Amino acid sequence: MAVQAIDRYNVDLYFKETLKPCVVKFWHNQCPMCLELASIYEKLSEVYGDRFDFFEVNTMDKNAFGIPKAFDIEGVPEIYFFQNGKHREIPWPGNPAVSGYSEEYLIEHFDNFKDEGSE
């Protein structure tokens, strides 16, 4: 599954229609770490597309107005799991200046994700 862009016009549509847990990346195109993360996130969306729906919000896009604030996004990149109307952040790595969200770090979180709907 390809990563789908979310803005204020389609955010409700996507979250109401998806049956799987969602992964949402908050980013913008002026952020070097965000740009480095793009290919990793796209690759993981292909690998984990059977378990999660993958979305992204460009926080600098005028059509995303209100979305980052609704989730208290203060910096980018940030990645969240969403399921059943709840959300939780994939914690920022210990030393983001060095690593940021690496592929290995995200795989660990995806593999350890607990489906709240099946507990």
Stockholm file with secondary structure:
# STOCKHOLM 1.0

chainA/1-119         MAVQAIDRYNVDLYFKETLKPCVVKFWHNQCPMCLELASIYEKLSEVYGDRFDFFEVNTMDKNAFGIPKAFDIEGVPEIYFFQNGKHREIPWPGNPAVSGYSEEYLIEHFDNFKDEGSE
#=GR chainA/1-119 SS CCCEECCTTTHHHHHHHCCSCEEEEEECTTCHHHHHHHHHHHHHHHHSTTTCEEEEEETTSGGGTTHHHHTTCCSSSEEEEEETTEEEECCCCSCTTTCSSCHHHHHHHHHTCCCTTCC
#=GC SS_cons         CCCEECCTTTHHHHHHHCCSCEEEEEECTTCHHHHHHHHHHHHHHHHSTTTCEEEEEETTSGGGTTHHHHTTCCSSSEEEEEETTEEEECCCCSCTTTCSSCHHHHHHHHHTCCCTTCC
//
